[in-house]
Amino acid sequence: MELVKSISFTFNNKNCEFRTIQETDVNQHYADGLKQQMKYIENIPSNVSVQTQKKYIKDILSSKNNTISGLFINGKMVGTAGVQQSLSKSFLRNIDINVERLATVGIFIINKEFRGMGIGKIMVWAVTYLFYICTKVEWFGAGMEIENTPSYKSFLSCGYKNVAKNSKYFKVLINIKELKKPKTISDVSIQKI
């Protein structure tokens, strides 16, 4: 699914854009980042290449329930955020809440040099906000391994609440009314694509 809007904003005096990724955005830097990060991302094929990722992006964009967006800082893609509506029922298993429409979110920072800068929470906020603006889905969830503390903290800092935990995973959930914009973001504007 291609989102019909994008978000522009300033983060630490850097120009940022958050929008749906296109096949033309996939480059070697992106493919190399995926190859290096096999630990917390599910379903990465063993033969990651620019061509396989372009096909993956094309398939996502033609989907009715899934999308993938990218955070571009000064024109360079530094992270991606995927959203799925088709996994909502499995996500809500063992959670005591009645939600008709829920989107699940996952984030990925492409290169280690961008970690520890607060980019994770920026992507969590941006993907939640943009997906809501484009689809009116009001509930969002995410799951992450317990040892993935940076991801967990990124979601909590944007207002997501811990709703389930087992020996391996946390599950977090938010209603759009509770979404918190990181203080490092300013000059937010929405553009129609």
Buried (B, 14 or more C-beta within 10 A) or exposed (E): BBBEBBBBBEBEEEEBBBBBBEEEBBBEEBBBBBEEBEEBEEEBEEEBBBEBBBEBBEEBBEBEEBBBBBBBBEEBBBBBBBBBBEBBEEBBEEBEEEBEEBBBBBBBBBBEEBBEBBBBBBBBBBBBBBBBBBBEBBBBBBBBEEEBEBBBEBBBBBBBEEBBEEEEEBBBBBBBEEBBBBEBBEEBEEEEE
